[in-house]
Amino acid sequence: MDLCLSSTASVFYDALVVAGGTACAQALSQDGAAQHFVLETYKHSKLACTLNEVAELLASLGMRLQPERGCALNIPTPGVILADGHTAQEAEIASELIAALITGRHWGRMNVDAVPALRVSALWLRAHRPRAT
């Protein structure tokens, strides 16, 4: 499938990995569709992994998930991985990602009710699922 961010929803995906970099973090902080996608992923208890500077994006969205200083890999709430790609080993990040994907949904997250994203019904999902192009 070839979809763009403005024409899809996070409910169709099992996880979100946001690449790091200052430019990426700045671009995402100014893109409402991207912010909504991240918020929906969190609200629906799906895996969310951010690398490097993008971890600050979650805090800017009101999630209060700050990485622990000096720690290469943080899991501040179930299914959220804040990774420092400069100091964490790739195998370590991959291992955490795989374990979190196997778990599926990550219930018991903090601040879920405060996240401004909608819960989606099964009827809406059937009517709006992406079609292969």
C-alpha positions as CSV (number, residue, x, y, z in Angstrom):
1,M,0.0,0.0,0.0
2,D,1.1,3.5,-0.7
3,L,-0.6,5.9,1.7
4,C,0.2,9.4,2.9
5,L,-0.2,10.5,6.5
6,S,-3.1,12.9,5.8
7,S,-5.3,10.1,4.3
8,T,-4.8,7.3,6.8
9,A,-5.2,6.6,10.5
10,S,-3.1,5.0,13.2
11,V,-5.8,2.5,13.9
12,F,-4.7,0.5,10.8
13,Y,-1.2,-0.1,12.1
14,D,0.1,-2.2,15.0
15,A,3.0,0.1,15.9
16,L,4.8,3.4,15.3
17,V,8.5,4.0,15.1
18,V,9.5,7.6,14.7
19,A,13.1,8.2,13.5
20,G,15.3,10.6,15.3
21,G,17.0,13.8,14.3
22,T,16.6,17.4,15.1
23,A,15.0,18.2,11.7
24,C,12.5,15.3,12.1
25,A,11.6,16.5,15.6
26,Q,11.0,20.0,14.4
27,A,9.0,18.9,11.4
28,L,6.7,16.7,13.4
29,S,6.2,19.4,16.1
30,Q,4.7,21.6,13.3
31,D,2.6,18.9,11.6
32,G,-0.9,18.5,13.1
33,A,-1.6,15.3,11.2
34,A,1.6,13.7,12.5
35,Q,0.9,14.8,16.1
36,H,-2.6,13.4,15.8
37,F,-1.2,10.1,14.5
38,V,1.1,9.8,17.5
39,L,-1.6,10.7,19.9
40,E,-4.0,8.1,18.4
41,T,-1.2,5.4,18.6
42,Y,-0.7,6.2,22.3
43,K,-4.5,6.3,23.0
44,H,-5.1,3.0,21.4
45,S,-2.4,1.3,23.5
46,K,-0.2,0.5,20.5
47,L,3.6,0.3,20.5
48,A,5.3,3.7,20.1
49,C,9.0,4.0,19.8
50,T,10.9,7.2,19.3
51,L,14.6,7.6,18.6
52,N,16.8,10.4,19.9
53,E,15.4,14.0,19.8
54,V,11.9,12.8,18.8
55,A,11.3,11.6,22.3
56,E,10.8,15.3,23.2
57,L,7.8,15.3,20.8
58,L,5.9,13.1,23.2
59,A,6.5,15.5,26.1
60,S,5.4,18.4,23.9
61,L,2.1,16.6,23.2
62,G,1.4,16.5,27.0
63,M,2.3,12.9,27.6
64,R,4.9,13.6,30.4
65,L,7.1,10.8,29.3
66,Q,10.6,12.1,29.8
67,P,13.6,9.8,29.2
68,E,15.7,9.1,32.2
69,R,19.0,11.1,31.8
70,G,22.0,9.0,30.9
71,C,19.9,5.9,30.1
72,A,20.1,4.7,26.5
73,L,16.7,2.9,26.5
74,N,13.7,4.0,28.5
75,I,10.3,2.4,28.9
76,P,8.4,5.0,30.9
77,T,5.0,3.4,30.5
78,P,3.9,0.0,28.8
79,G,4.6,-0.1,25.1
80,V,6.5,3.2,24.8
81,I,10.2,3.0,24.0
82,L,12.3,6.1,24.2
83,A,15.6,5.1,22.6
84,D,18.9,7.0,22.3
85,G,20.3,5.7,19.1
86,H,23.6,7.3,19.8
87,T,24.3,5.2,22.9
88,A,21.9,2.2,22.7
89,Q,23.0,-0.8,20.7
90,E,20.8,-1.5,17.6
91,A,20.3,-5.1,18.8
92,E,19.0,-3.8,22.2
93,I,16.5,-1.5,20.6
94,A,15.4,-4.3,18.1
95,S,15.0,-6.7,21.0
96,E,12.7,-4.3,22.9
97,L,10.7,-3.6,19.7
98,I,10.1,-7.2,19.0
99,A,9.1,-8.0,22.6
100,A,6.7,-5.1,22.6
101,L,5.2,-6.1,19.2
102,I,4.6,-9.6,20.5
103,T,2.7,-8.3,23.4
104,G,0.3,-6.5,21.1
105,R,-1.7,-3.8,22.9
106,H,-0.2,-2.2,26.0
107,W,-2.9,-1.6,28.6
108,G,-2.3,0.3,31.8
109,R,-0.7,3.3,30.2
110,M,-0.6,6.5,32.2
111,N,-2.5,9.6,31.1
112,V,-4.5,7.8,28.4
113,D,-7.8,9.6,29.3
114,A,-6.1,12.9,28.9
115,V,-4.9,12.2,25.4
116,P,-7.2,14.1,22.9
117,A,-7.8,11.3,20.4
118,L,-11.0,9.4,19.6
119,R,-11.7,5.8,20.2
120,V,-12.8,4.3,16.8
121,S,-15.7,1.8,16.3
122,A,-15.4,-1.4,14.3
123,L,-18.0,0.0,11.8
124,W,-15.8,3.0,11.1
125,L,-12.8,0.8,10.6
126,R,-14.6,-1.3,8.0
127,A,-15.8,1.7,6.1
128,H,-12.4,3.5,6.1
129,R,-9.8,0.7,5.8
130,P,-7.0,1.5,3.3
131,R,-7.3,-0.1,-0.1
132,A,-4.3,-1.4,-2.0
133,T,-3.3,0.8,-5.0
